[in-house]
Amino acid sequence: MSLRRLLRDERGTLYEIPLLIVFVLMGLALVPVWHSWWKGFLVSGLSLFGVLFALGGLGLLLEKASDAAELAPVRRVLDSAPVRLLGAAAIYLVVGAVFAVVAAFASIFIAPHLSADAAGQLLAMRAITAAGGLAGFGLVFAVRREGPRF
């Protein structure tokens, strides 16, 4: 499959699912920072609603402005291949990075069970982190290639 065809394939994309996963993981990561089990999830939930409302507002604004003749050049730029390529790359990188960070955090606890010496533990931590990043890429790839859901 070509890269161009892969980037155009947006059937059944539910970007909300990776976004919800990111914010749940962010809530889990914030729990030790706030020293409370509920404050991390509260901050994460509030930021999730802020992002969703901002994206919804932007979508409504773009929908209302789509009929304006003055914005035809802007629409052409937003529909261009380089902008779509950058958008797809951003989605892959953000989800991959989040999964890599979560895997790196988990590797702190897993690596001592895999090796007794420090060099082996470091190698295990690197491998687990890389596997987490690849799992994030794989999730985005699978979500982008699914058929229409509704």
Buried (B, 14 or more C-beta within 10 A) or exposed (E): EEEEEEBEBEEEBEBEEBBEBBBBBBBBBBBEEBEEEEBBBEBBBEBBEEEBEEEEEEEEEEEEEEEEEEEEEEEEEEEEEEEBEEEBEEBBBBBBBBBBBBBBBBBEEEBEEBBEEEEEBEBBBEBBBEBBBBBBBEBBEEBBBEEEEE
